[in-house]
Amino acid sequence: MGVRRAPTVSMLRRALAQVQGDIRWQESLVPLTSLHVGGPADVLVIPADVEDVVRVVSGARMGRIPLTVLGGTNVIIRDKGIRGIVMQLQQFTTIHQEANQLVYAQAGVRLPRLMQFALSRKLSGMEWAAGIPGTVGGGVVMNAGTRLGEMQDVLQAVDLVTIRGIRKRVEASTISFTYRKTTLPRGIVVGAWVQLTSAAKGAIESVTKHYLQYRKATQPLTLPNAGSVFKNPTGDSAGRLIEAAGLKGWRIGDAEISTKHANFIVNKGAATAEQVLTLVRKVRETVARKFGVRLQLEWKVIGEK
Ligand SMILES: Cc1cc2nc3c(=O)[nH]c(=O)nc-3n(C[C@H](O)[C@H](O)[C@H](O)COP(=O)(O)OP(=O)(O)OC[C@H]3O[C@@H](n4cnc5c(N)ncnc54)[C@H](O)[C@@H]3O)c2cc1C
């Protein structure tokens, strides 16, 4: 849903006239991002329910206004912020068990909560999500995962509001999944069905506990970050290449290549998106020069330049 032109306040008001949820003008998006960088949204909308999402999508479409959905943990928002409407699905937090092993989660549910829900019902399949702070919506779009598994392994169907404002069930079998990428039709994910399997609680717990310990030991979880910066190149690891290039601890302003894990950039205080993105460029240039590998961003960089 790319930027077309800067919408005026009256265009935005018209587009959102029917919306029931929370509407916040010129809202800083910094607190909504796990890296704590970014700028303001012209308007941030927190829809009340699916009908409200349909209203936002339809209003944006009629007014030709850019619409961005935010979970906030794998995106970098530029310092000038985002023009148009930004939507966050923080009211979409319901999870229920539809059938024996079939669970429906709304798009705003954080992945670890879905994992905990599955654990409480002795359902296995979500263990990979332990410690991934993103939402179900972002997790579906990004095909989130770890070496334990990924979204595509459990996803049965997606509850989607299309860019035309139509609610639709999209079967996972019709979507192609690759590494942190899907061919899901454009639109807003409002929920997802995951197909899990029954297992002993202790077995599920031991896998997640072990994985969380591993994350704690290897990732800079006490500082603001946005997860892995780059995708792993085939047969290698981005972290290994960055470390081998001698870049661990490199710093621009308060943006630093983590000394704990080289594929993380941490915010040591008041980093700006500009500093973070300059660091990203320097890493790419250095790794390309030293090893001939062009690292690809895993992050989505959005907002006004
Ligand atoms: C400490 C840390 C560890 C992490 N570890 C992992 C990991 O191990 N594996 C992994 O895969 N990821 C990891 N991540 C990244 C992130 O949590 C996941 O990629 C997550 O799936 C997406 O996060 P999000 O919901 O915040 O979406 P965002 O980062 O906000 O968005 C990602 C993309 O999805 C779109 N999007 C978001 N929600 C919706 C929606 N409802 N409908 C349509 N589009 C939407 C956005 O517009 C954007 O294009 C980590 C992040 C952090 C901070």
The ligand as an ORCA input file, in Angstrom:
! r2SCAN-3c Opt
* xyz 0 1
  C      13.825     -9.466     19.905
  C      13.198     -9.872     18.596
  C      13.355    -11.167     18.144
  C      12.776    -11.567     16.931
  N      12.959    -12.837     16.516
  C      12.412    -13.245     15.371
  C      12.586    -14.604     14.926
  O      13.237    -15.409     15.567
  N      11.999    -14.961     13.762
  C      11.245    -14.079     13.024
  O      10.717    -14.481     11.986
  N      11.082    -12.809     13.415
  C      11.622    -12.356     14.560
  N      11.456    -11.057     14.958
  C      10.749    -10.107     14.081
  C       9.222     -9.990     14.226
  O       8.783    -10.165     15.566
  C       8.504    -10.924     13.276
  O       8.959    -10.790     11.952
  C       6.987    -10.756     13.258
  O       6.473    -11.807     12.516
  C       6.447     -9.488     12.580
  O       6.282     -8.599     13.524
  P       5.086     -7.545     13.686
  O       3.799     -8.204     13.951
  O       5.610     -6.603     14.690
  O       4.942     -6.884     12.263
  P       5.710     -5.589     11.707
  O       7.137     -5.743     11.974
  O       5.075     -4.340     12.138
  O       5.372     -5.713     10.161
  C       6.021     -6.581      9.289
  C       5.288     -6.467      7.963
  O       4.000     -7.056      8.119
  C       2.970     -6.104      7.824
  N       1.870     -6.360      8.756
  C       1.911     -6.344     10.108
  N       0.701     -6.679     10.609
  C      -0.103     -6.895      9.546
  C      -1.481     -7.250      9.392
  N      -2.272     -7.473     10.453
  N      -1.990     -7.379      8.149
  C      -1.212     -7.148      7.062
  N       0.088     -6.799      7.129
  C       0.631     -6.677      8.355
  C       3.604     -4.748      8.017
  O       2.919     -3.748      7.290
  C       5.016     -5.026      7.525
  O       5.051     -4.993      6.121
  C      12.027    -10.638     16.172
  C      11.864     -9.327     16.632
  C      12.448     -8.937     17.824
  C      12.277     -7.530     18.300
*
